[in-house]
Amino acid sequence: MDLQQARQFNKFLSKARFPLILCLAVLVCGPYAAMAQDAAPGRAQATVESVESGKYYTLRRLSIPGEAPISEMIISGPPTPPPGYEAERVPVDLAKAAAKTTIKILTAPAFNWVFGCSSVSGAMIAAYYDRNGFPNMYTGPTDGGVMPLNNSVWGTWSDGTSTYPNLPLAASHNGVDGRTTKGSIDDYWIKYGSEDSDPYISGGWTQHAWSDAIGDYMKTSQSYYDNSDGSTTFYSWTSSATPLTCADMESGSIDTLDGTYGRKLFYEARGYTVTDCYNQKTDNAIAEGFSFAQYKAEIDAGRPVMINVTGHTMAGVGYDDATNTIYIHDTWDYTTHTMPWGGSYSGMTMWGVSIVNLAPVATASQAQPWELLLLNEE
């Protein structure tokens, strides 16, 4: 039984309406017994060592034979900011910030929450790249094919319980941005926090082909990957400060579940080459983890950083070197906010980063003569 199947099996057991002993006695639990028998050869057997949970996250420590222990963080950050932290969330005065030499802030899009904070943060970072040398991230009809700085242009929709904005780069939606077929929201969404089977499963239709929404590749809100509506899963080493790379994920058979690996798949599907790709705990969560200095280096290189706290995901877009403060887009409005490095935001403590970097794209002015020929042919 691989890790994905184990998660589904555990979910099944937690919802069982008959005694577990009966299930074990007959040795068949419907399709889940066959699932264990039919697992692909060589797939990892995962054992849950401990579980920690908060209002917006579940953290499991897992043991996989042949691998060091890993931590599984399921993040389900809320659609609106938790009450009680209004003073902490006062927007940054960007004009004043720009006047300080110790501050650097990237001009990055800020999007409002839909589908899941992790996919929205992934969309903000992809949108920044779309506007800065990687123009194939978004190719829709809006704003001449350049991703806007916010998602207000696409209006709102309701699931019958709550109203959300549209954001096609995070989650596609039939009738939005020129789309005429079902997309992410149609196939995967019921309501925030729902653990029921996705609509395409319960409705018996074929899910859409992934292409233009990063949330699809990150497995956000997809019940098939045991993510409730609004949640995304990330893995890291439990006791090691070193990065858990995308190659490590493949080795441990968790690549199909991890949100960072999904970001990699999205970038590759858009035609780009990924270089660095990893999750890593921050140095407040584990000694010698991802540091403020490393964060600054990413920002200085023009790369926003996906920040995971205990229950939420945000896009880091800048820093103040004098105060060890980072500047973030928190997925709840279109403004910029601050957070102390290694501290907390809206009651949720910094936990790790998701890093997916891209190889530079050669332009016509940079290309060699033989490369110009290829560019012209394309």
Buried (B, 14 or more C-beta within 10 A) or exposed (E): BBBBBBBBBBBBEEEEEEEEEEBEEEEEBEEBBEBBEEBEEEBBBBEEEEEEEEEBBBBBBBBBEEBBBBBBBBBBBBBEBBEEEEEBBEEBEBEEBEEEEEBBBBEBBBBBBBBBBBBBBBBBBBBBBBBBEBBBBBEBEBEEEBBBBBBEEBEEBEBEEEEBBBBBBBBBBBEBBEBEEBBBBBBBBBEBBBBEEBBBBEEEEEBBEBEBBBBBBBBBBBBBBBBBBBBBBBBBBBEBBBBBBBEBBEBBBBBBBBBBBBBBBBBEBBEBEBEBBBBBBBBBBBEEBBBBEBBBEBBEEEBBBBBBBBBBBBBBBBBBBEEBBBBBBBBBBBBBBBBBBBBBBBBBBBBBBBBBBBEEBEEEEEBEEEEBEEEEEE
